[in-house]
Amino acid sequence: MRRALDLAAQAEGFTHPNPLVGAVLVHNGTVIGEGYHHRAGEAHAEVMALRSVSPENAHLVARATMYVTLEPCSHTGRTGPCSLALVEAGVQRIVVAHEDPNPLVSGRGIEMLRQAGRLVDLGILRDEAEVQNRRFFTSMREGRPFITLKWAQDSTGAVDGPRSTEHPGPWAISGAEAQVWTHRLRQVCGAILVGFGTWKADHPKGSVRAVAGASMDRFVWAARRLSDPDRIEVEASGWEIWEPQIGESADDALLRHLSGSCLRGLLVEGGPKTTMTFARLGMWDEAFKLVSPELVPVGGAKAPNLRADWQRVARWGLDELQRCERVTFI
């Protein structure tokens, strides 16, 4: 199962809106096939594993065990049901790390296998499988994307220096290594959001450039309805606007957009006011901050005051990466 999880991780950032899934086919302790889901619309992990079996090992499939990180699907979408593929291939035992929270599956895949007389074991490395697919699981369970907050700050907690005609900004804080990591984070999250103030001041690209990756969904959050010229400018740059409807509060509008987005993950990357709006509403799951030893001139915006248990997790060049998770109390 650990090998299956490792395989699934190879597609991180490429399978949206599908989950990450890896599969390993084993006969008498020997791997005879393995695979993972590469991209949405392509073959699922179980089918990839079955296809990888060599002709000389094909007769072993009916006596092999399939280890898969997520419950095999039972419905027909862009691909056929994996549970049926396993039954037709003759696999007699399937070991599943975690049930699929998707209502289209949600136990039906396991039931299909058991009704066909297959032995199904459930729960091996369950916690690891849930962490790996935390974006997919959050979107299915809570009806909103898994939300990641991220910013960079200097050693005094400033996220920017003063703006002027001589230096319209933004002031660079993190180094090149941290920028590569940031682009990888964008790819993994699959979508990015900035506040309108940040967009207007900096006109960010919000793209994945330092690593190979698919195009991203890009959103500008406006707490008030934009003027027609601003709306035209934002949309012409390829960003989608999230804003209140007439008579709707900003908080209600943001929650509506999140619940209706069908996103699996969302990276909130600016600025402090927008970040704290998500924090105040409890609409976040993890946060990252890059802390640089460098100093920007005094007078710029300060980092969000996110009270959490920050942990040092990496160092990119001179920048220290810290991470925390939202804790809910029952």
N, C-alpha and C positions, 0 to 999 in steps of 0.2 A: 504493500500500500504506500509506503514511503516513496518507492520508485514511481508509482502512479502519480503521487502528488508532485514529485519533481518534474515529471513529464508535463503535467497540467500547467505548471508555472512557466513553461517555455512560451506559452501563448499569452501571457499577461499583457493586457493593453491592446489585444487584437481581436478578441472574441465578442465584444459588445454587439448586441445586448445579451448574448448568451453567456452562461457561466464558464468557468475554467473546469475542464474535466480531463483526467488522465486514466488510462486503462492498461493493465498488464495481464497477459494470459500465461498461466504457469502449469506445467505438467511435471509431477514428481520432483518439484523443487527447481525445475529448469524453466527459464523464460522462453516461450516459443513464439510470443507475439506481444507487441506493445504499440501504443499510439496515444495521441491526444487530439483534442479539438483545436484546429488551427485558427479558423475564422468562421464567423456566422455564415450559414449557407453551405458550408463544406461538411464533409462527413464527420460524424461524432466520434468520440474517442473509442468506443467499443468496436465500431465498424473499422476504424483505422487499425486497431489491434488485430482483428480477425483478418484483415487484408494483408497484414505483415507476416502472417504465418507462411513459412516456406512450403513448397509442394511436398517435400519429404516428411514434413511434420503435420500435414493436413489431417492424417488419420488420428492424431493425438488430441485434436480439438474437443471431441466428445468426452474425453476423459480429463480435460483440463479444468482449472479454476480461473475465472475471470475476476480480477481485483479492479474495482472502479471507484473513483473518488466521489461520485454523485449518482444517485438513483438513475438507472437507465430510463429514458423517456418512453412513454406509452402512446404518444399521439403522433400524427403526421403533420409536419410543418414543411419547411423547405427540404427536410430529409425525412426518411421513414423512421418508425419507432425502433429504438435500439433493443428494447425488450424482445420484440418479435425477431430481430436479427439474431439475438443470442439463442433463442429457442430454435430457430431454423438451422443455426450452425451446430446445434447439438450440445452446447455447453451445459453441463449438469449442475455446476456449483458457481454461484456468483457472490462475491464478498463486496459489500457496499459500505463506504465510509459514512455517508449521510443521505437522508431522504432529501428529495427535491421539494423546496417550498413553493414552487410554481403550481398554482391550482390546476393547471392542465396535466400535471403529473401527480404530485402529492400522494404518493403511496400506490398509485395505479400501476406504475412500472413494476414494483415489487410484487404486487398482487398478480399481475399477468404472468410473471415468472413462476410464482408458486402454483398458480392454477395449471400451469403447463408441467407441473411435477418437478420443477427445479428447486434445489436447495439454496436458500438465500440467507446469508449471515449479514447482519447490519450493525454498524457502530464502530468498526475498526478505525482508529485515528479520527474519530468523529470531530473532536475539537479542532484539530489541525485543518481538516477539510472545511470547517465552517469559517475559520479565520481566512483561509485562502480565498473563499468566495464571499467575503463579508459584504462586498458591494452588491452582488446579486441577491444575497439573502436579505439585506436591509431593504432593498427596493421591493422585494416580494412581501415581506412581513409588515413594513411600515408605510408602504405606498409613497415613498420618497427616495431620492438617491442617498447613498452613503456619502456624507459631506466631509471634505477635508479642508481645513483652514491652513493657509501658509503665508508666511511673510519673512522678510529679512530685516535685521536691525543691527545697528552698530553697537559698540560696547556701552553706550549710554542709554540705549533703548530707542534711539531715533530711527525711523524708517525712511526718512527723507531729510534733505537739507532745505534751506530757504530758497524759494524760487524768485528769479529776477529776469530782466531782459538779457543780462549777461550770462545767466545760467538758468534757462527755463526748466531744466530738470528732465527726467528725474536724476537724482544723485545715485551713482553706482555704489552699492554696498557689498554684495557678495562677489566672489571671484569666479573665474572661468569654470573650475571644477564644480562649484555649487550650481552654476547655470546648467551644466549638463544634467546634473541630478534633477533639477527643477523641470527640465523638459521631459525627462523620463517619468516624473511624477504626473505631469500633464497627460502623457500617453496612457498611463495606468488608469487614471481617473476617467478619462474619456470625454470630459467636458470641463469648461472653465467659465467662471463668472467674475466680473469686476464691477465695481460701482461706477455710476455715470461720471462722478467727479474724477475718478482715476482715468477713465477712458477719455474724457474731454481734455484732461491735462497732459496725458502721455500718449494717447492714441496707440496703445499696445497692440502687437500683432496677435498675441495669445495663441501662438502656434507651437508645433513641435518641430524644432529645427536642428537641435544638437544631436538627436537620435532619430533612427528610422521609425516612422510611425504613420498611422492613418490620420486623416484630417479630423479635427475636433469640432464638437458643438461649442459655440462661443456665445455667451450671454452678457448683456449689460443690464445691471439692476438700477432702476431709477425709482427712488422713493416717491417722487412726484411725476405726474405726466409730463412728458417732454414736449417742447415746442415743435412745430412742424419742421423748421430748419434743422434742429438737433436730431430729430427722428430720421430725417432723410440722410443726414451725414452718417449716423450710426449704421443704418441699414445698408448704405452704399459701401461701407467698409466690410460687410459680411458678418456683422454681429447681429444677434437677435435681441430685441428689447423685451425685458420684463418690467412692467410698470402697472400701477393700479388702474382699474377702470374708474369711470366717473362715479364718485360717491363711495368708493371702496377705500378702506384704510390701507396704509402701506404694509402693515403686518399681515393682514388678511390676503393682500395681493401676493406677497412673497410666498406664503404657505400654499396658496392656490397654484402658483406657477410650479412650485416644487412637486406638489402632488400630481399635477397634470403633465409633468415633463417626460415621464417614462424613462428617465435616465437611471443608470445603475450607479454611477459615481459622479461627483461634482467637486471640482477644485475651486475654492474661493480664494482669489489671489489679489485682493485689493479693494479699497484701502482700509484703514483702521475703523472708520465709521461703519462700513459695510460688514466687516468682519465681526464687529461687536453686535450688530443687528442679529446676525446668525447666532452668536453666543447667547444673547439675551432671550431669544426665542427657543433656545435649546436645540436648534437645528444644526448640530454638528456632531461628528463622531470621533474625529482625530484632528490633531493640529501639529504643524511643524513650524519651527522657527529656526532660521539660520542666523547665528550670532557671530558677527565679524569683530575682530579686534580693531578694525579701522574706525576712524571718527569722521562724521560728516559735519559741516559747519552748523553751529547752533541756530535754531529757529525753524526747523522743519517739524513735520508731524511725528508723534510718538507712537510706539508700538501698541497694539491692543493690550488691554489689561485682562488677560485670560488667566484666571486663577485655577491652576491645575497642578498635577504632579508631573513636572517636566523631567524627562529622562534624557541623558546624553546618549545618542545612538550612533553617531558617525562624525567623522571630520573630513571635510572636503577642502583641501588646500589649507588656508588659514581659518576657514569658517567652521564653526561647531554646529552640528545639527542636533536639535533637541525635539523630542516628540512627547505628546501627552494624549490621553484618551478622555472622552467625556464620561464621567461617572454619574450614574443615576442611583438615587436612594429610594428604596421602597418602604 
